[in-house]
């Protein structure tokens, strides 16, 4: 399990714990979140103690790696407790991939069975139009129109749900990836 260390602003007038631990599920991944209270007047020694305390408690629960907040200056306390920092880039990529997979699955489930089947054979199984026509036992033109309509419907569903933004060309351009746009 991966741990996440978060800074938490203290609430005025409330007595609260300096360190709280809670398990959270984020897009099919389990995390152990340690929230460390840090205010403007919190002493550095107190913050160091809180970080060490959170690290000890996380290690007892089997955490060996932790995602850290930006500008985290207490790496030595973590290393003493046996926690290693995790690159947030790999974690962000994994979360983004899970999010995209979930959004596409929800969008595909809203397509008609004919459109969903044709699009899945083309995009997931990478069959040619001719192969899809043979599998579905329909005309080549029918396959092309189903796939085109499925792509359009999926684009509308993703836009409506806020999972897709802006302009997406239906065909890649010659200058794509070279700093150019549509010609």
C-alpha positions in Angstrom: 0.0 0.0 0.0 1.2 3.5 -0.8 1.0 6.3 1.8 0.2 9.9 1.2 1.3 12.7 3.5 -0.9 15.8 3.4 -0.6 19.1 5.3 -3.8 20.1 7.0 -4.6 23.6 8.2 -5.7 23.8 11.8 -9.3 24.8 12.5 -9.8 27.7 14.8 -11.2 27.1 18.2 -11.1 23.3 17.9 -8.8 20.9 19.6 -7.6 18.4 17.1 -5.1 15.6 16.7 -1.8 16.7 15.2 -1.7 13.5 13.0 -4.6 11.5 11.6 -4.5 8.4 9.5 -7.3 7.1 7.2 -7.5 4.6 4.4 -8.9 6.0 1.1 -9.8 4.4 -2.2 -9.0 6.6 -5.2 -10.0 5.1 -8.6 -9.4 1.5 -7.7 -6.2 2.1 -5.7 -5.9 2.0 -1.9 -3.9 4.6 0.0 -3.2 5.3 3.6 -3.5 9.1 4.0 -1.7 10.8 6.9 -2.9 14.3 7.5 -0.5 16.4 9.5 -1.7 19.6 11.1 0.5 22.6 10.1 -0.4 26.1 10.9 1.5 29.4 10.5 2.7 29.3 14.1 3.6 25.6 14.3 7.2 25.2 15.4 9.6 23.3 13.1 10.5 20.9 15.9 6.8 20.1 16.3 6.4 19.5 12.6 9.4 17.2 12.6 7.9 15.2 15.4 4.6 15.0 13.7 6.2 13.7 10.5 8.2 11.1 12.4 5.0 10.0 14.2 3.0 9.7 11.0 5.9 7.8 9.3 6.1 5.3 12.3 2.4 4.7 12.3 2.4 4.2 8.5 5.3 1.7 8.7 3.3 -0.3 11.3 0.5 -0.5 8.8 2.8 -1.9 6.1 3.5 1.3 4.1 7.0 1.5 2.6 6.5 4.3 0.1 4.9 7.7 0.4 3.7 10.5 -1.9 4.8 13.8 -0.4 3.4 17.3 -0.6 5.3 19.9 -2.7 8.2 21.5 -0.9 8.4 18.7 1.7 11.6 19.3 3.8 11.4 16.4 6.2 12.8 13.5 4.1 15.3 12.6 6.8 12.5 11.8 9.3 10.9 9.5 6.7 14.1 7.7 5.9 14.8 7.0 9.6 11.4 5.3 9.7 11.9 3.3 6.5 9.6 5.2 4.2 10.8 6.1 0.7 9.3 8.9 -1.4 7.3 7.9 -4.5 7.6 9.7 -7.8 4.3 11.5 -8.2 4.7 11.4 -12.0 4.2 7.6 -12.1 1.3 7.8 -9.7 -0.4 10.6 -11.6 0.0 8.6 -14.8 -1.6 5.5 -13.2 -4.4 7.5 -11.8 -5.0 9.2 -15.2 -5.0 5.9 -17.0 -7.5 4.5 -14.5 -9.7 7.6 -14.9 -9.6 7.4 -18.7 -10.4 3.7 -18.7 -13.3 4.3 -16.4 -14.7 7.2 -18.4 -14.4 5.2 -21.7 -16.1 2.2 -20.1 -19.0 4.3 -18.9 -19.2 6.0 -22.3 -19.1 2.7 -24.2 -21.9 1.3 -22.0 -24.2 4.0 -23.3 -23.7 3.1 -26.9 -26.1 0.8 -28.8 -25.0 -2.8 -28.9 -24.2 -2.7 -32.6 -22.1 0.5 -32.3 -20.3 -0.8 -29.2 -19.5 -4.1 -30.8 -18.2 -2.5 -34.0 -16.1 0.1 -32.2 -14.6 -2.5 -29.8 -13.6 -4.8 -32.6 -11.9 -1.8 -34.4 -10.3 0.0 -31.5 -9.7 -2.7 -28.9 -9.1 -5.8 -31.1 -7.5 -3.7 -33.9 -9.4 -5.6 -36.7 -9.7 -4.2 -40.2 -13.0 -3.0 -41.5 -13.1 -6.1 -43.8 -12.4 -8.4 -40.8 -15.2 -6.7 -38.8 -17.6 -7.1 -41.7 -16.8 -10.8 -41.8 -17.2 -11.3 -38.0 -20.5 -9.4 -37.8 -21.7 -10.7 -41.1 -22.7 -7.2 -42.4 -21.7 -5.1 -45.4 -18.4 -3.1 -45.4 -20.3 0.2 -45.6 -22.4 -0.8 -42.6 -19.3 -1.4 -40.5 -17.8 2.0 -41.6 -21.0 3.9 -40.7 -21.4 2.1 -37.4 -17.9 2.9 -36.4 -18.2 6.5 -37.5 -21.5 6.9 -35.6 -20.1 5.2 -32.5 -17.1 7.5 -32.5 -19.3 10.5 -32.8 -21.7 9.3 -30.1 -18.9 8.4 -27.8 -17.3 11.9 -28.3 -20.7 13.5 -27.5 -21.1 11.4 -24.3 -17.5 12.2 -23.1 -18.0 15.9 -23.8 -21.4 15.9 -22.0 -19.9 14.2 -19.0 -16.9 16.6 -18.9 -14.4 13.9 -19.7 -13.3 15.4 -23.0 -12.6 19.0 -23.8 -12.0 21.1 -26.9 -11.5 20.3 -30.5 -10.5 16.8 -31.6 -9.8 16.2 -35.3 -11.3 13.1 -36.7 -8.2 12.5 -38.8 -4.6 13.1 -37.8 -2.9 15.9 -39.7 0.4 15.7 -41.4 1.9 18.3 -39.0 0.6 16.6 -35.9 3.2 16.5 -33.2 5.5 18.9 -35.1 4.1 22.1 -33.6 1.6 22.5 -36.5 -2.1 22.3 -36.4 -4.7 21.7 -39.1 -3.7 22.8 -42.6 
